[in-house]
Structure formats: C-alpha cells, structure tokens
C-alpha cells in the first residue's frame, strides 16, 4: 500500500518535469527555426543578384517580391495601397547626364571641379574657336562676373541667376552659340547647380568655369582656343515601394513594427564610404532588420497579444532620407490609432563589446519600466532621443512613442564588405524575442504615454566644426533646405527655427539643397559671427548668430 501511495505522490512531479521538458524542447525548436529563417532571409536579401537593393531598381523590386511572398506564406493581410505595395515617387530633380562635357584644345575638363552647367542651360552641343577676350557671332562667348559682383556688393537683393539669364539672352540675341561664365573676383558669386530649379531654359548652353578651370585652361585671354561642349540635363524621378502587412485583432490601438529594406546599390547616390563601384549588399544594413521583422511577424501571426493590432512596414528610400516612412505618414494606407512604433535597423552585429543600443528610451515613461525588466540578457546602452538616422524618427515627430534597436556601427558600414557571413544570427534571434516580450508586456497597458525628448541631428557622424542643430528634410524638392526640426538646446532652437522653415543663406553663401548647405557650413569655425536668411511661409527673415 505504501508503495502505491509513493507512486501516486510521484506522478504529479513526473508530469511537471515532462511538461517542462516539452516546453524546453519546443523553445529549442522555435529558436532553431528562427535562426534558420533569419539566415535564409538575410542570405537572399544580401545576395549579389539583388545588386544592393538601391531604391527604385530591379534589386529593390526583387526584395519587395520576396517580402510579399513571405507574408503570403504566413497568411498575413496586405495593407498597402495596391496589395502589399505602397508605391511613391522620389524626385531627384535635374541630373547632369554622362554625355555632358567641356573640351578645350582636346582636353576634357573635370565636371564640378573645373566646370559645371547651370540648371537653366539649354541642352545643346557646340563647337567653336573663340578667344576669351572676343565676342564673335557664331562662337562661344566668355563673361567675367567680377564687375557685376563688385557693383552689387552692397545690394542684398541682387540675384546672380537673374543677371546670368539676362546676360545669356542678350548674348543669344547677338548670335552667341553659348555662354561661358567665370569669376576672377574674391567675392562669393553663389553660382551653383540647382537641381531643384524649375525655371524655363534659355536658348543657349551656359557653363560656369571654376577658378581652377580658368587658371588651367584660360589663363591667356588673347589665345584662340578650339572648344567643344555638350550639355545634357534631365529630370529624374524614381519609383519606390513600401511593403505593408497587417495583423488585425480588432483592437483599439495598433503597434507599428518597421525596418527599411533598401540599401546603396553600387553607391550611385554617393552615400557609400568606400567609393568603390561594387555591389553593396547591406547584410547588416538592413537585411538584418528586415529579416528580424519577418520573423517577428511569423511569431505574432502564430500568437499575438490581443489588445493591439500590428502594422508591419518595410520601408524603401530610408538611405535617401527616411523617404518611405515619411511618405506613409503623409499618405497612410489605413487609418490607425498608433500606440507606439518599434524600428530595427542594423541589428546583425551584436556583441558584448559594442552592446545593443536601445534608442527612443525617453519617448515614453513606459520604457523606463519595461526595458530594464526585459533586456537583462543583453549588454545594452540606452539613448533617450526619439530622433536619429532611421525611420523611427519620422514617427517620433508625429508624437508617437518609439524604440530603436541598433547593434552598432562597424568597419563594414556602408561598404561593399557588409556581407551575410558576418552576421550574428543568434543575436538577431535574441533581439526578436526581446521585441516580442516588449509587445507582450505592454499589451494590457492601453495606449502608452508620449514624452518629448531632445532632438538629434541626422547622420551618424559630422565633418564640421560648427552646427546649427537642425534636422534636414531630405525629401524637399524646392530651392533651399527645409528642416524637419531643431535640436533641443542647440543654436537653431535658440534662434527660433521651427519644422518647415526653409534655410536659404548663411553669411555670403546661398544654398539650394542639403549638399550646398553642408558646403556652406564648412566655411565657418567656432566663434564666427554671421547672418542666416530663412523663409517661413511666404516671409523671409534675417537673424544674426554666433557659432
């Protein structure tokens, strides 16, 4: 009898042990499956056949089709504007085509370094044998801007572009075949190629020759020089595509989970760091985050906490300035009450030395409770800012709490060497599990509170000794640099700059886009005093500042 009692007492212990064993085996199988899937996704997305997934290319389309296939296999609902796809345009503005050249005495000048066409130049080919000092009918004409600039040195309303257009029209009326302009004065002329110029073209080609170009090829004004030139400008518009899926629990709030899937292609957009004309596969940036989002979607489809819906978004155009996330926010494919947004960008290189960075920590008081509770497995560091160089910043600026997962920069960042075999797949698996736990833990807390944080400038590094502390709007297609915001406590905020302001000029330097703004900024040092001209609505303002 005692023996049977002992057996009966032991049975619950045995059952509990077997249950724990089954759970452990199930967890091990799930981890193995996740790691296998992560590797499969990253290997495909970072394969050479996708040619770097540059926005608007065949490689991007192949990646998009792969994502759609995965969501169909998972049985997750499409929520783009056309199935899973939300297509949008990226207007690159005017581009100088490869056919453009300026040749003097059989030698071709270096584009941008020694010459460039202006944006309102005619698209034409011209040959001639002019002398710099002469203005002959049927020949290219030369004009020095020195006298014009000196006459207008004290005129704040002087428009050098308008003056050049008048000069070109006058020259064309006298049968000049083209106009070559230059500046021998020390006055800043602000002549630059404005890709966002939408003004009518003049009837003849106009080329600006830099000081280096003049010194190298036109030092003798009396010489007769054989010249041939061709200007070919075109307006380029790229099609880009977000991929959007939705898990509908008929809940009042929706959690947004995102990752960008575009990368650099061959570096055509001048955003690679190795300058090589090689395929940039972007295994970490951001095939890793894309794969993580797919696996998170699989887990949520299998069993999702029911008090939220889940909007799963793969953005394109991130490498060009958060284009895809901004576009969706301005043109949402469905109306949701956003609870919070989690973004995974470069989550493939976790190690304890670099640590896991968790950004957006300060955007909700909820994160201060949840993150320490759940992230103990990681060596991690926090960043309170809601902004930064990835798509969560777009959502933060709409007063949505965010989290940003990032395993740190490395020597392969934005280089052709960022390949799939360098990825820590176990690390990504752990991050996926952490995000799932965050979703699970916050599920019963309703809509979590939003908190404003400090602003952070775009970009992971800076080349300059001074800064205004503004966040550029890379999608702006007008003249000047529109800003998305001003960093808290920085110079721009003290000057009263706000999101939507368009910066036009810093001291003597006018700028027409983000790149020319950066060039202008590089002219100043700490302690320099100058003036900033900016536009708000239709009104222009001038403010004095000291860096």
C-alpha positions as CSV (number, residue, x, y, z in Angstrom):
1,X,0.0,0.0,0.0
2,X,2.8,2.4,0.9
3,X,4.4,1.7,-2.4
4,X,1.3,2.8,-4.3
5,X,1.0,5.9,-2.3
6,X,4.6,6.8,-3.1
7,X,3.9,6.2,-6.8
8,X,0.8,8.4,-6.7
9,X,2.7,11.2,-5.0
10,X,5.5,11.0,-7.6
11,X,3.2,11.2,-10.6
12,X,2.5,15.0,-10.5
13,X,6.2,15.6,-10.1
14,X,6.9,13.4,-13.1
15,X,4.1,15.1,-15.1
16,X,5.5,18.6,-14.3
17,X,9.0,17.5,-15.3
18,X,7.8,16.1,-18.6
19,X,5.8,19.3,-19.2
20,X,8.9,21.4,-18.6
21,X,10.9,19.2,-20.9
22,X,8.3,19.6,-23.6
23,X,8.3,23.3,-23.2
24,X,12.2,23.3,-23.3
25,X,12.2,21.2,-26.5
26,X,9.6,23.4,-28.1
27,X,11.6,26.5,-27.3
28,X,14.7,25.0,-28.7
29,X,12.9,24.0,-31.9
30,X,11.5,27.5,-32.2
31,X,14.9,29.1,-31.7
32,X,16.5,26.8,-34.3
33,X,13.7,27.6,-36.8
34,X,14.0,31.3,-36.2
35,X,17.8,31.3,-36.7
36,X,17.4,29.2,-39.8
37,X,14.8,31.6,-41.2
38,X,16.9,34.6,-40.3
39,X,19.9,33.3,-42.2
40,X,17.7,32.3,-45.2
41,X,16.2,35.8,-45.3
42,X,19.5,37.7,-44.9
43,X,21.3,35.5,-47.5
44,X,18.7,36.1,-50.1
45,X,18.3,39.9,-49.5
46,X,22.1,40.4,-49.3
47,X,22.8,38.2,-52.4
48,X,24.7,39.8,-55.4
49,X,21.7,39.2,-57.7
50,X,19.8,41.9,-55.8
51,X,22.6,44.4,-56.7
52,X,22.5,46.2,-53.4
53,X,18.7,46.9,-53.2
54,X,19.1,50.5,-54.3
55,X,15.8,52.4,-54.2
56,X,13.9,52.3,-57.5
57,X,15.9,49.5,-59.1
58,X,15.3,45.9,-60.2
59,X,17.1,44.8,-57.0
60,X,14.6,46.7,-54.8
61,X,11.7,45.1,-56.7
62,X,13.2,41.6,-56.2
63,X,13.5,42.3,-52.5
64,X,9.9,43.6,-52.4
65,X,8.6,40.5,-54.2
66,X,10.5,38.3,-51.7
67,X,8.8,40.1,-48.8
68,X,5.4,39.8,-50.3
69,X,5.9,36.1,-50.9
70,X,6.8,35.6,-47.2
71,X,3.7,37.5,-46.0
72,X,1.5,35.4,-48.3
73,X,3.0,32.2,-46.9
74,X,2.4,33.5,-43.4
75,X,-1.2,34.4,-44.3
76,X,-0.9,38.0,-43.1
77,X,-3.2,40.5,-44.6
78,X,-2.0,43.1,-47.2
79,X,-2.4,46.7,-46.3
80,X,-0.6,48.7,-48.9
81,X,-2.4,50.9,-51.5
82,X,-2.1,48.1,-54.0
83,X,-2.0,44.8,-52.2
84,X,1.1,44.8,-50.0
85,X,2.7,47.6,-52.0
86,X,2.6,51.3,-51.4
87,X,4.4,53.0,-54.4
88,X,5.7,56.5,-54.2
89,X,7.9,58.8,-56.2
90,X,11.3,60.2,-55.3
91,X,12.0,63.3,-57.4
92,X,15.8,63.6,-57.8
93,X,15.5,66.8,-59.7
94,X,17.8,67.8,-62.5
95,X,20.7,65.5,-63.2
96,X,23.8,66.2,-65.2
97,X,24.0,63.3,-67.7
98,X,27.2,61.5,-68.6
99,X,27.1,62.9,-72.1
100,X,27.8,66.4,-70.7
101,X,31.4,67.6,-71.3
102,X,33.6,70.6,-71.9
103,X,36.7,70.1,-74.0
104,X,39.4,72.7,-74.6
105,X,42.3,72.0,-77.0
106,X,41.5,68.3,-76.9
107,X,41.4,68.1,-73.1
108,X,38.2,67.4,-71.2
109,X,37.7,69.5,-68.0
110,X,36.6,67.8,-64.8
111,X,32.9,68.1,-64.0
112,X,32.2,70.1,-60.8
113,X,35.9,70.5,-60.1
114,X,36.7,72.7,-63.2
115,X,33.3,73.4,-64.7
116,X,29.6,72.7,-64.5
117,X,26.5,73.6,-66.5
118,X,23.8,75.8,-64.8
119,X,20.4,74.3,-64.3
120,X,18.6,76.6,-66.8
121,X,21.2,75.9,-69.6
122,X,19.9,74.7,-73.0
123,X,20.6,71.1,-73.8
124,X,22.8,71.5,-76.9
125,X,26.2,70.7,-78.5
126,X,28.5,73.5,-79.5
127,X,31.9,73.7,-81.3
128,X,34.0,76.8,-81.9
129,X,37.4,78.5,-81.8
130,X,36.8,81.6,-79.7
131,X,39.2,83.9,-77.8
132,X,38.3,84.7,-74.2
133,X,38.5,88.5,-74.9
134,X,36.4,88.5,-78.1
135,X,32.6,88.2,-78.6
136,X,32.1,86.9,-82.2
137,X,28.9,85.9,-83.8
138,X,28.5,82.1,-84.0
139,X,31.1,81.5,-81.3
140,X,31.0,80.7,-77.6
141,X,31.2,83.9,-75.5
142,X,33.1,84.4,-72.2
143,X,31.9,86.7,-69.4
144,X,33.6,87.6,-66.1
145,X,31.2,88.2,-63.3
146,X,33.7,90.3,-61.4
147,X,32.4,93.8,-62.4
148,X,28.8,92.8,-61.9
149,X,29.5,91.4,-58.4
150,X,31.5,94.5,-57.3
151,X,28.7,96.8,-58.5
152,X,26.2,94.8,-56.4
153,X,28.3,94.1,-53.4
154,X,26.1,96.1,-51.1
155,X,22.8,95.1,-52.7
156,X,21.1,92.4,-50.6
157,X,18.5,91.9,-53.3
158,X,21.0,91.1,-56.1
159,X,20.0,87.9,-57.9
160,X,23.0,86.5,-59.7
161,X,20.9,83.9,-61.5
162,X,18.6,86.5,-62.9
163,X,21.7,88.5,-64.0
164,X,23.2,85.4,-65.8
165,X,19.9,84.7,-67.6
166,X,19.7,88.3,-68.9
167,X,23.4,88.0,-69.9
168,X,22.7,84.8,-71.8
169,X,19.6,86.1,-73.5
170,X,21.5,89.3,-74.6
171,X,24.3,87.1,-76.0
172,X,21.9,84.8,-77.8
173,X,20.2,87.8,-79.4
174,X,23.7,88.7,-80.8
175,X,24.1,85.1,-82.2
176,X,26.5,83.8,-79.5
177,X,26.5,80.0,-79.7
178,X,27.0,79.5,-75.9
179,X,28.0,81.4,-72.8
180,X,30.9,80.5,-70.5
181,X,30.9,82.5,-67.2
182,X,33.6,82.8,-64.6
183,X,34.6,84.9,-61.6
184,X,38.0,86.5,-61.1
185,X,37.0,88.5,-58.1
186,X,37.2,87.4,-54.4
187,X,33.5,88.0,-53.9
188,X,31.4,84.9,-53.4
189,X,29.2,84.6,-56.5
190,X,26.9,81.7,-55.3
191,X,26.7,80.3,-58.8
192,X,25.9,76.6,-58.4
193,X,24.0,73.8,-60.0
194,X,20.5,73.9,-58.5
195,X,18.9,70.5,-59.2
196,X,15.5,71.9,-57.9
197,X,15.4,74.8,-60.4
198,X,12.2,74.8,-62.3
199,X,12.7,77.9,-64.4
200,X,12.5,77.9,-68.2
201,X,15.7,77.1,-70.1
202,X,17.5,79.8,-72.0
203,X,18.2,79.2,-75.7
204,X,21.9,78.6,-75.5
205,X,24.2,76.4,-73.3
206,X,25.6,78.1,-70.2
207,X,28.6,76.7,-68.4
208,X,30.3,78.0,-65.3
209,X,34.1,77.7,-65.2
210,X,35.7,77.5,-61.7
211,X,38.8,79.3,-60.7
212,X,40.8,76.1,-61.2
213,X,39.4,75.7,-64.7
214,X,40.2,79.3,-65.6
215,X,43.8,79.1,-64.2
216,X,44.4,75.8,-66.1
217,X,42.8,76.4,-69.5
218,X,42.1,80.1,-70.0
219,X,45.0,82.0,-68.4
220,X,45.7,83.8,-71.7
221,X,42.7,85.9,-72.7
222,X,44.1,86.6,-76.1
223,X,44.5,83.0,-77.1
224,X,42.2,81.4,-79.7
225,X,41.2,78.0,-78.3
226,X,39.3,75.1,-80.0
227,X,36.3,74.3,-77.8
228,X,33.6,71.7,-77.9
229,X,30.9,71.2,-75.4
230,X,27.7,69.4,-74.8
231,X,25.1,70.0,-72.1
232,X,22.6,67.2,-71.3
233,X,20.4,67.7,-68.3
234,X,17.3,65.6,-67.4
235,X,14.8,65.5,-64.6
236,X,14.9,62.1,-62.9
237,X,12.0,60.5,-60.9
238,X,12.4,57.2,-59.2
239,X,9.6,54.8,-58.2
240,X,10.0,53.4,-54.7
241,X,7.9,50.9,-52.8
242,X,7.0,50.3,-49.2
243,X,5.7,46.8,-48.3
244,X,2.9,46.8,-45.7
245,X,1.1,44.0,-43.9
246,X,-1.4,44.0,-41.0
247,X,-2.5,41.6,-38.2
248,X,-6.0,42.7,-37.2
249,X,-7.1,41.9,-33.7
250,X,-10.0,44.4,-33.9
251,X,-8.2,46.2,-31.1
252,X,-8.5,50.0,-30.4
253,X,-4.7,50.6,-30.8
254,X,-2.1,49.5,-33.3
255,X,1.6,48.8,-32.7
256,X,3.8,49.7,-35.6
257,X,6.8,47.5,-36.3
258,X,9.2,48.6,-39.0
259,X,12.5,48.1,-40.8
260,X,13.9,49.6,-44.0
261,X,14.9,47.1,-46.8
262,X,16.6,49.4,-49.3
263,X,20.4,49.9,-49.5
264,X,23.1,51.6,-51.6
265,X,23.2,49.6,-54.8
266,X,26.6,50.3,-56.4
267,X,27.0,53.5,-54.4
268,X,25.4,55.6,-57.2
269,X,23.8,58.0,-54.7
270,X,27.3,58.9,-53.3
271,X,26.4,57.6,-49.9
272,X,28.9,54.7,-49.7
273,X,32.0,55.0,-47.6
274,X,34.4,53.0,-49.8
275,X,33.8,54.8,-53.1
276,X,34.0,51.5,-55.0
277,X,31.8,50.7,-57.9
278,X,30.9,47.4,-56.3
279,X,27.7,45.9,-55.1
280,X,26.8,47.0,-51.6
281,X,24.8,44.0,-50.2
282,X,23.9,45.6,-46.9
283,X,23.6,42.4,-44.9
284,X,23.5,44.3,-41.6
285,X,22.1,47.5,-43.1
286,X,19.4,46.5,-43.3
287,X,18.8,42.9,-44.4
288,X,19.2,42.1,-40.7
289,X,16.3,44.3,-39.5
290,X,14.2,43.2,-42.5
291,X,14.7,39.5,-41.6
292,X,14.0,40.3,-37.9
293,X,10.7,41.9,-38.8
294,X,9.7,38.9,-40.9
295,X,10.4,36.6,-38.0
296,X,8.6,38.8,-35.6
297,X,5.6,38.8,-38.0
298,X,5.7,35.0,-38.0
299,X,5.6,34.8,-34.2
300,X,2.8,37.4,-33.9
301,X,0.8,35.6,-36.5
302,X,1.2,32.4,-34.6
303,X,0.2,34.0,-31.3
304,X,-0.2,37.8,-30.9
305,X,-1.1,39.6,-27.7
306,X,-4.7,40.5,-28.5
307,X,-5.1,44.1,-27.1
308,X,-3.3,45.7,-30.1
309,X,-3.3,45.3,-33.8
310,X,0.1,45.0,-35.6
311,X,1.1,47.1,-38.6
312,X,4.3,45.6,-40.2
313,X,6.1,48.0,-42.5
314,X,9.2,47.6,-44.7
315,X,10.3,51.0,-45.8
316,X,12.2,51.9,-49.0
317,X,14.1,55.2,-49.5
318,X,15.5,55.2,-46.0
319,X,19.0,55.6,-47.3
320,X,17.9,58.7,-49.2
321,X,16.5,60.4,-46.1
322,X,13.7,58.4,-44.5
323,X,11.6,58.8,-47.6
324,X,9.3,55.7,-47.2
325,X,8.3,56.3,-43.6
326,X,7.7,60.0,-44.2
327,X,5.6,59.1,-47.2
328,X,3.4,56.6,-45.3
329,X,2.8,59.1,-42.5
330,X,1.7,61.7,-45.1
331,X,-0.3,59.1,-47.1
332,X,-1.4,56.4,-44.7
333,X,-2.7,53.2,-46.4
334,X,-5.1,52.7,-43.4
335,X,-6.3,54.7,-40.5
336,X,-4.9,53.5,-37.2
337,X,-4.6,54.8,-33.7
338,X,-0.9,54.3,-33.3
339,X,0.2,53.1,-29.8
340,X,4.0,53.1,-30.4
341,X,6.5,52.3,-33.1
342,X,9.5,49.9,-32.9
343,X,12.2,50.2,-35.6
344,X,15.0,47.7,-36.2
345,X,17.9,49.0,-38.3
346,X,21.3,47.2,-38.3
347,X,20.6,44.5,-35.6
348,X,23.0,41.9,-37.1
349,X,26.3,42.6,-35.3
350,X,25.5,42.2,-31.6
351,X,28.4,41.5,-29.3
352,X,29.0,42.5,-25.7
353,X,31.8,44.9,-26.6
354,X,29.7,47.1,-28.9
355,X,26.5,46.4,-27.0
356,X,22.9,46.8,-28.1
357,X,21.7,50.4,-28.4
358,X,18.1,50.9,-27.5
359,X,17.0,54.3,-28.8
360,X,13.8,56.2,-28.0
361,X,14.1,55.3,-24.3
362,X,12.9,58.7,-23.3
363,X,9.8,58.9,-25.6
364,X,7.5,57.2,-23.1
365,X,7.8,56.7,-19.3
366,X,6.7,53.1,-20.0
367,X,10.2,52.3,-21.5
368,X,11.9,53.1,-18.2
369,X,10.0,50.3,-16.5
370,X,9.8,47.7,-19.4
371,X,13.3,47.8,-20.8
372,X,15.3,47.1,-17.6
373,X,12.8,44.3,-16.8
374,X,13.2,42.5,-20.1
375,X,16.6,43.4,-21.6
376,X,18.8,41.9,-18.8
377,X,20.1,39.2,-21.2
378,X,21.9,41.9,-23.2
379,X,24.8,44.2,-22.7
380,X,22.9,47.3,-23.7
381,X,23.0,51.1,-23.6
382,X,20.2,53.5,-23.9
383,X,19.7,56.6,-25.9
384,X,16.7,58.7,-24.8
385,X,16.3,60.7,-28.1
386,X,13.3,59.9,-30.3
387,X,15.1,61.2,-33.4
388,X,18.2,59.8,-35.2
389,X,19.2,58.5,-38.6
390,X,16.5,55.9,-39.1
391,X,12.7,55.6,-39.7
392,X,11.6,55.8,-36.1
393,X,12.4,59.5,-36.3
394,X,9.5,60.1,-38.7
395,X,7.1,58.6,-36.2
396,X,8.5,60.4,-33.2
397,X,7.9,63.7,-35.0
398,X,4.2,62.8,-35.1
399,X,4.2,62.4,-31.3
400,X,4.3,58.6,-31.3
401,X,6.5,56.8,-28.7
402,X,9.3,54.9,-30.4
403,X,12.0,52.4,-29.7
404,X,15.0,51.9,-32.0
405,X,17.2,48.7,-31.9
406,X,20.7,49.0,-33.3
407,X,23.8,46.8,-32.6
408,X,26.3,49.5,-33.5
409,X,28.4,50.7,-36.4
410,X,31.4,48.8,-37.6
411,X,34.2,48.9,-40.3
412,X,31.8,47.4,-42.9
413,X,29.2,50.1,-42.5
414,X,28.1,51.5,-46.0
415,X,30.9,49.4,-47.6
416,X,30.8,46.5,-50.1
417,X,32.1,44.3,-47.3
418,X,28.8,44.2,-45.4
419,X,28.0,40.6,-46.2
420,X,25.8,37.8,-44.8
421,X,28.6,35.7,-43.4
422,X,29.5,38.4,-40.8
423,X,26.0,38.4,-39.2
424,X,25.3,37.2,-35.7
425,X,22.1,35.3,-36.3
426,X,21.7,34.2,-32.6
427,X,22.0,37.8,-31.6
428,X,19.1,38.8,-34.0
429,X,17.0,35.9,-32.6
430,X,17.5,37.3,-29.1
431,X,16.5,40.8,-30.3
432,X,13.4,39.4,-32.0
433,X,12.5,37.7,-28.7
434,X,13.1,40.9,-26.8
435,X,10.8,42.9,-29.1
436,X,8.1,40.2,-28.8
437,X,8.4,40.4,-25.0
438,X,8.0,44.2,-25.1
439,X,4.9,43.8,-27.2
440,X,3.6,41.1,-24.8
441,X,4.4,43.0,-21.6
442,X,2.8,46.3,-22.8
443,X,-0.3,44.7,-24.3
444,X,-2.6,45.2,-21.3
445,X,-1.4,48.8,-20.6
446,X,-3.6,50.5,-23.2
447,X,-2.2,53.5,-25.1
448,X,1.1,54.3,-23.6
449,X,2.1,57.9,-22.9
450,X,4.3,60.0,-25.2
451,X,7.1,62.2,-24.0
452,X,9.1,64.8,-26.0
453,X,12.9,64.3,-25.9
454,X,16.0,66.1,-27.2
455,X,16.4,66.2,-30.9
456,X,19.4,64.5,-32.6
457,X,20.9,65.6,-35.9
458,X,20.6,63.2,-38.8
459,X,23.7,61.2,-39.7
460,X,26.0,59.0,-37.6
461,X,28.9,61.4,-37.8
462,X,29.7,65.0,-38.7
463,X,32.5,66.5,-40.7
464,X,32.2,70.1,-39.5
465,X,33.4,72.1,-36.5
466,X,30.2,74.1,-36.3
467,X,26.5,73.2,-36.4
468,X,23.1,75.0,-36.4
469,X,21.5,71.9,-34.8
470,X,18.8,71.3,-37.5
471,X,17.3,68.1,-38.9
472,X,17.2,68.4,-42.8
473,X,14.2,67.4,-44.7
474,X,15.9,65.2,-47.4
475,X,12.6,64.9,-49.4
476,X,12.2,68.6,-50.1
477,X,12.3,69.4,-53.8
478,X,12.3,73.2,-53.7
479,X,15.2,75.6,-53.6
480,X,16.9,75.9,-50.2
481,X,17.0,73.5,-47.3
482,X,13.7,72.8,-45.4
483,X,14.1,71.5,-41.9
484,X,12.2,68.8,-40.0
485,X,13.1,70.3,-36.7
486,X,15.6,72.0,-34.4
487,X,17.7,70.1,-31.8
488,X,16.8,71.0,-28.2
489,X,19.3,73.4,-26.7
490,X,21.2,73.9,-29.9
491,X,21.7,77.2,-31.9
492,X,18.7,76.7,-34.2
493,X,16.3,76.4,-31.3
494,X,17.7,79.5,-29.7
495,X,17.2,81.4,-32.9
496,X,13.6,80.3,-33.0
497,X,13.8,78.0,-36.1
498,X,10.9,75.5,-36.5
499,X,10.0,72.5,-38.5
500,X,9.0,73.6,-42.0
501,X,11.4,76.6,-42.1
502,X,13.4,76.8,-45.3
503,X,17.1,77.9,-44.8
504,X,18.4,80.0,-47.8
505,X,21.7,81.7,-46.9
506,X,24.5,81.6,-44.3
507,X,26.7,84.7,-44.5
508,X,27.7,85.2,-48.1
509,X,26.9,81.6,-49.0
510,X,23.5,80.8,-50.6
511,X,22.4,77.2,-50.7
512,X,19.9,75.4,-52.8
513,X,19.7,71.9,-51.2
514,X,21.2,69.9,-48.3
515,X,24.6,69.3,-50.0
516,X,25.2,73.0,-50.7
517,X,24.0,73.8,-47.1
518,X,26.7,71.4,-45.9
519,X,29.3,73.1,-48.1
520,X,28.3,76.5,-46.7
521,X,28.5,75.2,-43.1
522,X,32.1,74.0,-43.8
523,X,33.2,77.7,-44.4
524,X,32.7,78.6,-40.7
525,X,34.5,77.9,-37.4
526,X,33.5,78.1,-33.8
527,X,33.2,81.7,-32.7
528,X,32.4,83.1,-36.2
529,X,29.6,85.6,-36.4
530,X,27.3,85.7,-39.4
531,X,23.7,86.1,-40.6
532,X,21.2,83.4,-41.5
533,X,18.4,84.1,-44.0
534,X,15.4,81.7,-43.9
535,X,11.9,81.6,-45.1
536,X,8.7,80.7,-43.1
537,X,5.7,80.6,-45.3
538,X,6.0,83.5,-47.7
539,X,8.0,85.7,-45.4
540,X,11.8,85.9,-45.2
541,X,13.7,86.5,-42.0
542,X,17.3,87.6,-41.3
543,X,18.9,86.7,-37.9
544,X,22.4,87.3,-36.6
545,X,24.2,84.3,-35.0
546,X,27.5,83.3,-33.5
547,X,28.7,79.7,-33.8
